[in-house]
Amino acid sequence: MTDVKTPSPATETIEEDVAVEQRPAELRTGLDQRLLYDIQMDGVEFTSRHNTDFSLDVVFLMYLRRMARFGFFNFGPVTIDVRLIEDIVERNAPRCETAACRADGGVHHVYSDDFVRFSRTLVEEVRRSGRKRIDELHFLLAFMRTSEGLPVRVFGELGVKPEEVEAVAMKGQAPGPAGLEKLYSPEEAAEYLGVHVQTVRAWIRSGRLPASRLTGQRALRVKASDLLSVLEPVDTAEIG
């Protein structure tokens, strides 16, 4: 197990560089880890309150909480009652009794071995996608490819395979609140399409790629479905 020091309740802010240093080595990469950081902070609060390890099941619950709407996680063929998962984790999470947990009034916790193994699966999932940012889909597919803990039990009962989720993602839907289409910044759209961000901005200026602004701000956002507008069928005769 890997020791991680949880901030005391009096701490109002937690520096991200400290949080990164506390992660398992598998997650200390050059990837954009903002979502991972948010989930980690949620998990730190949960493990402090329940005096339990930072485990795979805890991370699974924190992910579902962030992605849920009205208590349910929905994505394509996957529907999960998050309140049920929360009840299972809270009832079954083992209490941490190690010296590290008891130190300094019980504000230390550890990364469990199953979370460390999940970290490797998550990084492999991101590398397989060829992207630089850990996003909601990477988490979901990594959970589905995990062979232990609550994830394997939940997805086993659902009978849903990663390939089914990837097929839904290819149509532009992203894990998160039901009914909301994923929005891309110009930088994210450029990474997704494999072009320079200035190319994306030129498409937006010319009207080729529809985009919207956030109310009262200059930030641009592109709907996932609109990314298809810059793609065209390939004439097989042109491929040589």
BAFI-3210 file (N, C-alpha, C; in Angstrom, 3 decimals, decimal comma, padded with zeros to 6 digits):
// residues 240
n [1|2|3|4|5|6|7|8|9|10|11|12|13|14|15|16|17|18|19|20|21|22|23|24|25|26|27|28|29|30|31|32|33|34|35|36|37|38|39|40|41|42|43|44|45|46|47|48|49|50|51|52|53|54|55|56|57|58|59|60|61|62|63|64|65|66|67|68|69|70|71|72|73|74|75|76|77|78|79|80|81|82|83|84|85|86|87|88|89|90|91|92|93|94|95|96|97|98|99|100|101|102|103|104|105|106|107|108|109|110|111|112|113|114|115|116|117|118|119|120|121|122|123|124|125|126|127|128|129|130|131|132|133|134|135|136|137|138|139|140|141|142|143|144|145|146|147|148|149|150|151|152|153|154|155|156|157|158|159|160|161|162|163|164|165|166|167|168|169|170|171|172|173|174|175|176|177|178|179|180|181|182|183|184|185|186|187|188|189|190|191|192|193|194|195|196|197|198|199|200|201|202|203|204|205|206|207|208|209|210|211|212|213|214|215|216|217|218|219|220|221|222|223|224|225|226|227|228|229|230|231|232|233|234|235|236|237|238|239|240]
n.u [000,831|000,340|001,353|-000,597|-000,977|-003,657|-005,229|-005,854|-009,088|-009,171|-007,861|-008,250|-007,644|-006,005|-002,976|-002,394|-000,008|001,014|-000,942|-000,566|001,999|001,447|000,154|-000,043|002,870|002,236|000,449|001,802|002,321|002,790|000,292|-002,793|-004,482|-006,807|-009,472|-008,916|-007,663|-009,804|-011,497|-009,813|-009,646|-012,294|-012,345|-010,448|-011,759|-013,914|-012,619|-011,409|-013,602|-014,797|-012,767|-011,238|-009,448|-008,025|-009,512|-010,186|-012,997|-013,896|-012,971|-014,427|-017,032|-016,754|-016,337|-018,780|-020,549|-019,784|-020,472|-023,172|-026,751|-029,546|-029,190|-028,553|-026,302|-025,867|-025,105|-025,283|-025,764|-025,456|-026,714|-026,692|-027,582|-026,600|-026,936|-027,309|-024,777|-023,307|-024,336|-023,465|-020,652|-020,222|-021,118|-019,496|-016,819|-013,592|-012,371|-009,596|-006,864|-004,177|-000,908|-000,260|-002,751|-003,668|-001,978|-001,247|-003,834|-005,470|-005,467|-004,099|-004,045|-004,119|-003,252|-004,944|-004,036|-005,639|-006,478|-004,070|-003,514|-005,701|-004,986|-002,908|-004,341|-005,969|-004,108|-003,085|-005,385|-005,722|-003,394|-003,857|-005,902|-004,597|-004,700|-004,052|-005,230|-006,823|-010,015|-013,651|-014,552|-012,276|-011,992|-014,404|-014,131|-011,815|-012,706|-014,511|-012,812|-011,508|-010,771|-011,708|-013,168|-015,977|-016,546|-016,207|-018,211|-020,540|-020,586|-020,542|-023,040|-024,637|-023,999|-022,733|-020,390|-017,081|-016,735|-019,291|-019,791|-017,776|-018,709|-020,970|-019,731|-018,390|-020,382|-020,631|-021,618|-020,929|-019,788|-021,718|-024,105|-027,366|-028,674|-027,189|-025,078|-021,660|-019,340|-016,724|-013,705|-011,906|-009,229|-009,458|-011,058|-009,306|-007,309|-008,804|-009,464|-006,994|-005,623|-004,178|-004,833|-005,324|-006,325|-008,829|-009,989|-010,037|-011,884|-014,129|-014,386|-014,929|-017,366|-017,616|-017,365|-019,669|-020,103|-020,385|-020,624|-019,797|-022,139|-021,747|-019,017|-015,859|-015,097|-015,081|-017,179|-017,670|-020,078|-020,124|-021,362|-021,225|-018,642|-018,515|-019,059|-016,786|-015,731|-015,459|-016,562|-014,262|-012,890|-012,220|-010,571|-008,738|-006,972|-003,846]
n.v [-001,193|002,354|005,190|008,072|011,397|012,906|016,094|018,112|018,783|021,510|022,629|024,735|024,964|022,939|022,325|021,622|020,542|019,170|017,209|015,752|014,733|012,906|010,872|007,471|006,106|005,321|007,203|009,551|011,230|012,953|013,717|015,595|016,047|017,008|016,118|013,771|014,870|016,262|014,115|012,744|014,572|014,534|011,895|011,946|013,468|011,733|009,374|010,383|011,055|008,579|007,042|005,158|003,195|004,610|003,391|001,262|000,927|003,224|005,256|004,607|005,171|007,962|008,879|008,158|009,750|012,330|012,274|011,798|012,349|013,436|011,296|009,102|007,429|007,683|006,400|005,660|002,233|001,893|002,183|003,260|003,087|005,401|005,895|003,396|002,236|003,937|003,272|000,618|000,920|002,535|000,855|-001,387|-000,641|-001,234|-000,405|001,632|000,565|000,832|001,975|004,286|005,358|006,001|007,937|011,310|011,998|010,535|011,444|010,460|008,389|005,502|004,495|001,877|-001,446|-002,319|000,078|001,100|-000,776|-000,265|002,310|001,831|000,595|002,724|004,614|003,135|003,031|005,701|006,085|004,278|005,549|007,655|010,254|013,286|014,025|012,998|011,838|011,638|009,377|007,753|007,029|005,566|003,395|002,251|001,402|-000,526|-002,384|-003,345|-005,978|-006,508|-005,759|-003,464|-002,421|-004,631|-006,292|-004,711|-004,073|-006,606|-007,585|-005,867|-006,654|-005,325|-004,475|-003,061|-002,386|-001,733|000,628|002,229|002,396|003,984|006,327|007,061|008,195|010,664|011,119|011,725|010,426|011,368|013,759|012,796|013,356|015,593|016,908|016,402|019,097|020,735|022,557|024,804|023,912|021,283|020,199|020,368|018,587|016,227|015,926|015,863|018,064|021,403|023,911|026,441|025,852|024,818|027,137|028,724|027,332|027,773|030,585|030,819|029,648|027,023|025,200|024,922|026,850|027,976|030,621|030,832|032,178|035,587|035,413|035,001|032,523|029,771|027,051|023,825|021,617|018,055|016,596|018,400|018,297|016,495|017,892|018,762|016,617|014,374|011,920|009,447|008,964|005,932|005,570|007,548|006,731|005,529]
n.w [000,000|-000,533|001,234|001,982|002,828|004,282|004,172|007,063|008,663|009,067|006,984|004,270|001,587|-000,910|-002,293|-005,698|-006,670|-004,494|-004,174|-006,533|-006,096|-004,110|-005,357|-006,681|-008,313|-010,870|-011,811|-012,008|-014,427|-017,618|-018,316|-018,725|-015,856|-014,608|-014,070|-012,680|-010,442|-009,235|-008,587|-006,883|-004,721|-003,829|-002,980|-000,924|001,012|001,533|002,482|004,754|006,321|006,717|007,666|006,114|003,622|000,589|-001,868|-004,787|-004,959|-003,639|-005,341|-007,626|-006,732|-006,261|-008,854|-010,100|-008,627|-009,429|-012,107|-012,159|-012,485|-010,825|-009,080|-010,653|-012,842|-016,235|-019,376|-022,610|-022,944|-020,255|-017,042|-013,787|-010,416|-008,336|-005,656|-004,571|-004,948|-003,332|-000,807|-000,589|-000,608|001,664|003,686|003,475|003,271|004,409|007,629|008,236|009,982|010,319|011,456|010,098|009,486|011,994|012,807|013,784|014,681|013,026|010,371|008,250|005,372|003,171|-000,172|-001,566|-002,704|-004,845|-005,965|-006,911|-008,908|-010,584|-011,373|-013,164|-015,221|-015,989|-016,985|-019,120|-020,678|-021,434|-022,936|-024,970|-026,308|-027,419|-026,564|-024,628|-022,313|-019,349|-019,380|-018,872|-020,259|-020,417|-017,726|-017,346|-019,184|-018,156|-015,643|-016,535|-017,608|-015,476|-013,256|-010,694|-007,438|-006,849|-009,488|-011,365|-010,484|-010,814|-013,624|-014,593|-013,804|-015,273|-017,814|-019,895|-022,383|-022,913|-025,613|-026,496|-025,155|-026,237|-028,837|-028,517|-027,654|-029,969|-031,404|-030,392|-027,831|-024,390|-021,231|-018,435|-017,085|-018,028|-021,294|-021,954|-024,337|-025,112|-024,882|-026,635|-026,205|-028,418|-028,379|-027,396|-029,402|-031,546|-030,720|-030,667|-033,383|-034,514|-035,588|-035,980|-033,502|-034,527|-036,996|-036,369|-035,256|-037,549|-039,125|-037,578|-037,760|-040,489|-040,661|-041,249|-039,191|-036,743|-033,755|-030,327|-027,851|-024,373|-022,145|-021,614|-021,762|-023,553|-024,270|-026,476|-027,530|-028,917|-030,152|-029,810|-031,863|-033,944|-034,807|-036,798|-039,066|-040,341|-041,500|-044,271|-046,669|-047,942|-051,118|-052,372|-054,531|-054,315|-052,490|-052,282]
ca.u [000,000|001,067|000,868|-001,001|-001,374|-004,885|-005,204|-006,725|-010,342|-008,983|-007,249|-009,277|-007,211|-005,000|-002,202|-002,448|001,284|001,122|-001,822|000,075|003,130|000,944|-000,457|000,828|003,806|001,591|-000,327|002,645|002,652|002,644|-001,075|-003,677|-005,146|-007,736|-010,583|-008,347|-007,440|-011,112|-011,969|-008,937|-010,029|-013,550|-012,007|-009,751|-012,794|-014,680|-011,818|-011,208|-014,856|-015,131|-011,558|-011,023|-008,411|-008,354|-009,590|-010,848|-014,435|-014,100|-012,778|-015,584|-018,149|-016,512|-016,559|-020,223|-021,167|-019,509|-021,101|-024,592|-027,812|-030,689|-028,875|-028,287|-025,294|-026,391|-024,311|-025,605|-026,421|-025,116|-027,472|-026,290|-028,157|-025,429|-027,265|-027,083|-023,327|-022,892|-024,706|-022,583|-019,293|-020,203|-021,335|-018,488|-015,447|-012,846|-011,803|-008,138|-006,361|-002,715|-000,295|-000,333|-004,083|-003,877|-001,031|-001,743|-005,279|-006,233|-005,606|-003,342|-004,687|-003,253|-003,818|-005,019|-003,409|-006,526|-006,470|-002,813|-003,695|-006,617|-004,231|-002,195|-005,346|-006,402|-003,046|-003,068|-006,563|-005,433|-002,375|-004,501|-006,720|-003,722|-004,981|-003,165|-006,032|-007,661|-011,387|-014,696|-014,629|-011,138|-012,345|-015,460|-013,587|-010,868|-013,519|-015,100|-011,746|-010,950|-011,249|-011,888|-013,941|-017,346|-016,719|-016,413|-019,523|-021,600|-020,643|-020,890|-024,490|-025,247|-023,742|-022,317|-018,968|-016,435|-016,943|-020,605|-019,635|-016,971|-019,570|-021,800|-018,844|-018,081|-021,509|-020,556|-022,078|-019,881|-020,319|-022,089|-025,545|-028,146|-029,294|-026,291|-024,055|-020,340|-018,852|-015,265|-013,035|-011,151|-008,030|-009,870|-011,521|-008,111|-006,674|-009,675|-009,408|-005,606|-005,201|-003,730|-005,960|-005,631|-007,176|-010,184|-010,480|-010,323|-013,150|-015,208|-014,546|-015,518|-018,703|-017,588|-017,560|-020,536|-019,616|-021,136|-019,859|-020,392|-022,820|-020,961|-017,584|-015,336|-014,743|-015,840|-017,438|-018,168|-020,787|-019,487|-021,990|-020,838|-017,304|-018,681|-019,232|-015,509|-015,318|-016,122|-016,235|-013,038|-012,995|-011,211|-009,640|-007,710|-006,049|-002,909]
ca.v [000,000|003,603|006,154|009,391|012,245|013,650|017,369|018,185|019,482|022,956|023,079|025,247|024,720|021,902|022,627|020,514|019,867|018,231|016,081|014,953|014,031|011,839|009,816|006,351|006,427|005,052|008,360|010,743|011,301|014,282|013,878|016,568|015,213|017,818|015,293|012,887|015,688|016,507|012,858|012,461|015,420|013,974|010,666|012,301|013,862|010,540|008,466|011,017|010,982|007,188|006,375|003,983|003,336|005,190|002,140|001,242|001,137|004,630|006,051|004,297|005,946|009,391|009,115|008,097|010,937|013,516|012,140|011,451|013,351|012,936|010,047|008,016|007,584|007,162|006,558|004,598|001,071|001,813|002,970|002,824|003,806|005,806|005,795|002,004|002,069|004,679|002,486|-000,551|001,354|003,019|-000,268|-002,438|-000,140|-001,634|000,683|001,621|000,414|000,845|003,072|005,505|005,911|006,528|009,021|012,694|012,103|009,811|012,188|009,775|007,231|004,828|004,006|000,420|-002,119|-002,386|001,389|001,195|-001,572|000,493|003,433|001,336|000,386|004,042|005,190|002,361|003,430|007,013|005,892|003,573|006,509|008,614|011,609|013,802|014,419|011,951|012,335|010,802|008,104|006,941|006,456|004,566|002,204|001,624|000,672|-001,688|-003,351|-003,766|-007,328|-006,678|-004,746|-003,168|-002,271|-005,898|-006,791|-003,888|-004,228|-008,006|-007,705|-005,125|-007,383|-004,371|-004,606|-001,791|-002,077|-001,095|002,001|002,940|002,660|005,141|007,486|007,443|008,984|012,011|011,241|011,588|010,092|012,534|013,927|012,318|014,341|016,694|016,534|016,885|020,300|020,777|023,829|024,686|023,110|019,887|019,785|020,185|017,341|015,125|015,782|015,714|019,226|022,528|024,672|027,568|025,313|024,774|028,514|029,189|026,698|028,460|031,921|030,709|029,077|025,596|024,469|025,681|026,984|028,910|031,209|030,767|033,437|036,606|035,138|034,861|031,122|029,076|025,636|023,125|020,382|016,855|016,214|019,344|017,970|015,707|018,784|018,974|015,331|014,014|010,552|009,312|008,213|004,871|005,704|008,515|006,095|004,748]
ca.w [000,000|-000,625|002,205|001,488|003,950|004,035|004,871|008,224|008,383|009,116|005,733|003,363|000,212|-001,057|-003,491|-006,646|-006,812|-003,383|-004,484|-007,567|-005,492|-003,267|-006,158|-007,027|-009,388|-012,162|-012,239|-012,091|-015,848|-018,189|-018,800|-018,091|-014,860|-013,817|-013,585|-011,673|-009,250|-008,602|-007,995|-005,750|-003,602|-003,316|-002,280|000,309|001,973|001,892|003,306|006,056|007,078|007,038|008,165|005,280|002,603|-000,711|-002,622|-006,083|-004,774|-003,282|-006,562|-008,471|-006,201|-006,479|-010,284|-010,364|-008,021|-010,260|-013,419|-012,010|-012,503|-010,052|-008,416|-011,595|-013,890|-017,503|-020,588|-023,560|-022,345|-018,830|-016,067|-012,448|-009,284|-007,558|-004,232|-004,193|-004,858|-002,142|000,368|-000,538|-000,238|003,044|004,602|003,352|003,223|005,614|008,412|008,213|011,347|010,321|012,210|009,277|009,612|013,339|013,074|013,754|014,859|012,018|009,122|007,205|004,768|002,211|-001,422|-001,528|-003,842|-006,007|-006,615|-007,658|-010,138|-011,434|-011,924|-014,347|-016,271|-016,447|-017,819|-020,367|-021,451|-022,026|-023,975|-026,080|-027,049|-028,076|-026,099|-023,589|-021,154|-018,760|-019,367|-018,287|-020,974|-019,990|-016,427|-017,499|-019,832|-017,228|-014,662|-017,192|-017,893|-014,197|-012,939|-009,254|-006,741|-007,264|-010,930|-012,071|-010,067|-011,414|-015,077|-014,845|-013,681|-016,384|-019,054|-020,928|-022,711|-023,275|-027,039|-026,631|-024,680|-027,225|-029,999|-028,156|-027,615|-031,349|-031,914|-029,842|-026,453|-023,383|-019,916|-017,651|-016,923|-019,169|-022,168|-022,251|-025,308|-024,730|-025,539|-026,763|-026,460|-029,680|-028,155|-027,279|-030,726|-032,367|-030,293|-031,083|-034,841|-034,945|-036,378|-035,158|-032,947|-035,417|-038,063|-035,808|-035,150|-038,913|-039,509|-036,843|-038,354|-041,827|-040,573|-041,581|-037,949|-035,832|-032,379|-029,485|-026,755|-023,048|-021,861|-020,929|-021,861|-024,915|-024,492|-027,510|-027,330|-030,106|-029,813|-030,345|-033,134|-034,997|-035,308|-038,024|-040,217|-041,028|-042,072|-045,534|-047,096|-048,724|-052,375|-052,300|-055,659|-053,951|-051,536|-053,043]
c.u [000,870|000,493|000,491|-001,486|-002,586|-004,849|-006,176|-007,990|-010,176|-008,398|-008,323|-008,928|-006,125|-004,263|-002,162|-001,120|001,527|000,287|-001,200|001,212|002,660|000,348|000,507|001,706|003,169|000,868|000,506|003,177|002,517|001,245|-001,795|-004,590|-006,175|-008,890|-010,094|-008,132|-008,750|-011,622|-011,122|-009,338|-011,355|-013,265|-011,306|-010,773|-013,568|-013,883|-011,527|-012,439|-015,149|-013,936|-011,301|-009,923|-008,953|-008,352|-010,230|-012,334|-014,746|-013,979|-013,946|-016,790|-017,960|-016,742|-018,054|-020,941|-020,992|-020,261|-022,620|-025,510|-029,035|-030,430|-028,569|-027,169|-025,857|-025,413|-024,598|-026,320|-026,197|-025,999|-027,183|-026,958|-027,013|-025,697|-027,056|-025,587|-022,792|-023,174|-023,780|-021,194|-019,242|-020,351|-020,160|-017,041|-014,721|-012,263|-010,288|-007,614|-004,836|-002,193|-000,378|-001,689|-004,286|-002,987|-001,706|-003,253|-006,073|-006,400|-004,766|-004,160|-003,735|-004,008|-003,800|-004,391|-004,317|-006,625|-005,197|-002,920|-004,644|-005,900|-003,484|-003,168|-005,802|-005,367|-002,959|-004,235|-006,332|-004,426|-002,962|-005,311|-005,866|-003,927|-004,045|-003,909|-006,854|-009,089|-012,357|-014,756|-013,476|-011,431|-013,346|-014,916|-012,590|-011,615|-014,081|-014,060|-011,041|-011,571|-011,424|-012,784|-015,357|-017,507|-016,988|-017,772|-020,653|-021,713|-020,904|-022,389|-025,208|-025,065|-023,341|-020,816|-018,379|-016,682|-018,288|-020,542|-018,826|-017,794|-020,462|-020,952|-018,507|-019,181|-021,582|-021,043|-020,896|-020,502|-020,608|-023,591|-026,305|-028,704|-028,396|-025,202|-022,725|-019,963|-017,324|-014,801|-012,317|-009,905|-008,368|-010,348|-010,337|-007,411|-007,479|-009,540|-007,978|-005,127|-004,737|-004,933|-006,316|-006,482|-008,619|-010,772|-010,816|-011,634|-014,326|-015,468|-015,239|-016,938|-018,749|-017,847|-018,416|-019,947|-020,486|-020,195|-020,582|-020,961|-021,940|-019,470|-017,164|-015,046|-015,675|-016,033|-018,071|-018,868|-020,119|-020,049|-021,580|-019,432|-017,376|-018,762|-017,933|-014,958|-016,081|-015,696|-014,989|-013,321|-011,866|-010,189|-008,498|-006,672|-005,095|-001,654]
c.v [001,250|004,600|007,455|010,193|013,056|014,967|017,364|018,943|020,981|023,500|023,498|024,983|023,672|022,157|021,413|019,801|018,878|016,999|015,172|014,130|012,840|010,687|008,656|006,723|006,260|006,283|009,634|010,846|012,728|014,549|014,990|015,788|015,984|017,003|014,355|013,638|015,922|015,251|012,489|013,287|014,964|012,730|010,920|012,677|012,637|009,634|009,057|010,866|009,567|006,381|005,063|004,246|004,020|004,033|002,327|001,544|002,587|005,509|005,834|005,117|007,437|009,761|009,149|009,309|012,155|013,468|011,964|012,653|012,738|011,544|008,878|008,404|006,935|007,430|005,389|003,455|000,950|002,749|002,403|003,708|004,146|005,695|004,370|001,731|002,766|003,887|001,279|-000,166|001,774|001,876|-001,243|-001,959|-000,520|-000,425|000,537|001,613|000,443|002,024|004,383|006,163|006,577|007,722|010,380|012,766|011,454|010,543|011,595|008,610|006,628|004,535|002,484|-000,173|-002,154|-001,035|001,575|000,411|-000,869|001,665|003,021|001,155|001,711|004,668|004,452|002,756|004,769|006,870|005,205|004,529|007,518|010,043|011,990|014,115|013,243|012,487|011,291|009,421|007,184|006,268|005,325|003,281|001,484|000,842|-000,605|-002,768|-003,820|-005,091|-007,562|-005,586|-004,569|-003,015|-003,587|-006,490|-006,036|-004,141|-005,681|-008,212|-006,985|-005,863|-006,486|-004,471|-003,245|-001,396|-001,388|000,364|002,824|003,278|003,864|006,409|007,977|008,289|010,369|012,162|011,042|011,197|011,354|012,618|013,577|013,479|015,505|016,218|017,140|018,106|020,288|022,227|023,697|023,814|021,619|019,346|019,519|018,878|016,142|014,852|015,603|016,841|020,321|023,320|025,862|027,119|025,263|026,171|029,089|028,598|027,396|029,831|031,857|030,161|027,597|024,735|025,312|025,716|027,989|029,481|030,957|032,138|034,378|036,398|035,013|033,404|030,463|027,613|025,053|021,844|019,192|016,491|017,136|019,080|017,167|016,595|019,028|017,668|015,064|012,612|010,547|008,468|007,177|004,960|006,651|007,919|005,197|004,439]
c.w [000,000|000,365|001,528|002,675|003,556|004,789|006,041|007,880|008,364|007,831|004,744|001,916|000,206|-002,359|-004,398|-006,771|-005,678|-003,665|-005,525|-006,977|-004,673|-004,068|-006,361|-008,221|-010,762|-012,707|-012,294|-013,514|-016,324|-018,694|-018,062|-017,147|-014,032|-013,262|-012,489|-010,364|-008,506|-007,908|-006,787|-004,536|-002,987|-002,479|-000,964|001,390|002,467|002,826|004,679|006,931|007,550|007,558|007,429|004,270|001,351|-001,716|-003,995|-005,936|-004,431|-004,522|-007,527|-008,030|-006,468|-007,949|-010,593|-009,797|-008,909|-011,589|-013,353|-012,156|-011,823|-009,480|-009,330|-012,562|-015,144|-018,627|-021,512|-022,862|-020,835|-018,009|-014,681|-011,403|-008,327|-006,059|-003,728|-004,017|-003,608|-000,869|000,534|-000,056|001,230|004,042|004,618|003,336|004,508|006,329|008,455|009,639|011,414|011,129|011,441|009,403|010,965|013,647|012,976|013,812|013,764|010,714|008,003|006,658|003,743|000,934|-001,354|-002,787|-005,059|-006,715|-007,435|-008,970|-011,105|-012,095|-013,189|-015,513|-016,851|-017,371|-019,155|-021,267|-022,147|-023,160|-025,197|-026,939|-027,809|-027,633|-024,959|-022,298|-020,654|-018,677|-018,823|-018,934|-020,589|-018,658|-016,591|-018,113|-018,930|-016,149|-015,279|-017,468|-016,618|-013,779|-011,444|-008,694|-007,264|-008,779|-011,655|-011,715|-010,770|-012,913|-015,469|-014,787|-014,821|-017,711|-020,209|-021,131|-023,107|-024,731|-027,278|-026,206|-025,681|-028,464|-029,742|-028,179|-029,019|-031,963|-031,280|-028,427|-025,520|-022,062|-019,122|-017,522|-018,178|-019,971|-022,531|-023,194|-024,900|-025,552|-025,531|-026,864|-027,803|-029,531|-028,092|-028,626|-031,646|-032,014|-030,778|-032,580|-035,362|-035,835|-035,426|-034,679|-033,834|-036,599|-037,599|-035,730|-036,529|-039,412|-038,832|-037,461|-039,701|-041,811|-040,893|-040,351|-036,999|-034,415|-031,637|-028,444|-025,441|-022,723|-021,058|-020,987|-023,323|-025,265|-025,504|-027,138|-028,594|-029,664|-030,498|-031,716|-034,274|-035,533|-036,603|-039,266|-040,970|-041,591|-043,351|-045,938|-047,981|-049,968|-052,361|-053,426|-055,324|-053,001|-052,298|-052,263]
res [m|t|d|v|k|t|p|s|p|a|t|e|t|i|e|e|d|v|a|v|e|q|r|p|a|e|l|r|t|g|l|d|q|r|l|l|y|d|i|q|m|d|g|v|e|f|t|s|r|h|n|t|d|f|s|l|d|v|v|f|l|m|y|l|r|r|m|a|r|f|g|f|f|n|f|g|p|v|t|i|d|v|r|l|i|e|d|i|v|e|r|n|a|p|r|c|e|t|a|a|c|r|a|d|g|g|v|h|h|v|y|s|d|d|f|v|r|f|s|r|t|l|v|e|e|v|r|r|s|g|r|k|r|i|d|e|l|h|f|l|l|a|f|m|r|t|s|e|g|l|p|v|r|v|f|g|e|l|g|v|k|p|e|e|v|e|a|v|a|m|k|g|q|a|p|g|p|a|g|l|e|k|l|y|s|p|e|e|a|a|e|y|l|g|v|h|v|q|t|v|r|a|w|i|r|s|g|r|l|p|a|s|r|l|t|g|q|r|a|l|r|v|k|a|s|d|l|l|s|v|l|e|p|v|d|t|a|e|i|g]
***
